Amino acid sequence: MQMKCSKKISSFILCVMLIVAMAFSATGCNGSTQKEAASGGEANAGTRTEGSVLGEGSMKFTFAVVDKDGNETQFEIHTDKETVGEALLSLNLIAGDEGDYGLYVKTVNGITADYETDGMYWAFYIGGEYASTGVDATAVTEGETYAFKMEK
């Protein structure tokens, strides 16, 4: 009889210890969410949230980022830079590689598209239309909306 009671007490103590261990591991989570990178990795710590007003300058435009799941984040950009690419690069909103045709944007707002891995890329839009110029060749127009959308 005492053996059964001892097993019950041991089981109870083990359960309590597991619950405490889970509680301690959960306290490391701060509850914030970040968008996952397209390649399945973690989002860059530089990811900014909806409604941010960024930069300084006399001209302003709206910049939207649409991830692979269709989630859209908008920013109000203020700049004195001449091109959209210069403005977004200076604010660390975009990053990529310089190529024969200009800047090939691979990362937008901390989210990386990897065409070689999954066929995803960042498409540049001006006023809701697919752009015919690259981001680094597009002059800033006051009040315009520019967007990068992750596409396949």
N, C-alpha and C positions, 0 to 999 in steps of 0.2 A: 504494500500500500504506500509505504513511504517512497518507493522508487517511482510510482506513478505521479505522486505529488511533486517530486523533485524534477521529473521530466516536464511537467506542466509549468513549473516555475522557470526552468531553464528556457523553455520555448517562449514564455512571456517576456523574459529579459532579452532574449535574442530579437524578438519582434520590436520591442521598445528601442533597442540599439539601432536596428535598421531604420526605424522611423526617424530617429535623431540624426543618423547619418544622411538620410535623404533630405531632411530639413536643412542641414548645414550645406549640402551641395546646391540646393535650390537658392540659398541666399546669395550665391555668387552671380545669379542672374538678376539684371537690373530691370527687366521688363520691357526694355526698349527693343524695337524691331528695326532692322535695316534690310534693304533690298538685297537679295542674294545675287551674286554675279552670275552672268549668263553661263559661264563655264562651270557652274556648280560650286565655285569657291565662295569665300566669304566676301561681303561687301567691303569696299575700301572705307577706311575710317573717315575719309574726306566727303562722304556722302552728305548732302545737305537736304533739308526738308522743305516741304511745300511752303510757298509764300515768302521765301527769303528775298530781301532786297539787298542786292550785292553791287559793290563797286561804287565809284564816284565819277561824276562827269556830267556834262551838259545834255547829253543825249540819253534816252532810255528806250528800252525795248523789252518785250516779253520773250522769255526763253522757256521752252517746254521740253521735258524729257519723258519719253514713253518707253517703259521697259518691255521685256518679252511677254509679260503677262497682261499688258495693256494698262498698267498703272501709270498715271500721268502726274508729274510734279512740275509746277510752274514757278518761275523766278522773275523778278523785276530786275533788270540789269541797267545800271547807270555807267556810262563810259565816255571817254573822249578818244578812244581808239578808232581807227578808220575802218577796220573790218570786223565782222562778227567773230572770226577766228581769233584775232588778236585779243578781243574783249574777253572771250570765254577762256582762252589760254591763260591770260593774266589773272583770272579768278580761279584757276585750277579746276574748272568745270569740265574741260575736255583734255585729252591727251592722245597722242598717236605718233605715227612715224611720217617723216617727210619723204615723199616719193616724187617720181617724175611728173605726176599730175597734181601735186600739192600735198596738203596734209591728209593722211589717211587716219581718220579718227577711230580709235579702238576702245577708248574708255570715256564714258560720259557720266558725270556726277557719281564717280566711284564704281560704276558698273561696266565691266569689260565684256565686249562681244568678241568671240574668237571664231572667225570664219573657218579656219583650218580644222577646228574641233567639231563644231556643230552647225556650220553654215550660217551663223547669225552675224549680222553687221549693223552698223549705225547708218541709217539713211537720214539725209539732211533735207528739211522742208522749210520753205519760205511762204508765210501766209497760207499754210495748209496745203500748198502744192509742192510736189517733189522738185527740189532745186536743180537748176541747170548749171549752177556754179558751185564750186567747193566752198566750204565754210571760210577758208582763208583768203578767198577771192571775192567774197560777198561784202559789199560796203554796208555799213550800219545805216539803216533808215529809221528815223525817229518814229516810235509808235508801232513798228512792225512786230510780228510774231515769228520767231524762228524756233525750230524744233529738231530734235534728234529722236528718231524712233527706231527701236531695235526690230529688225526684220530678218526674214530668212529667204 
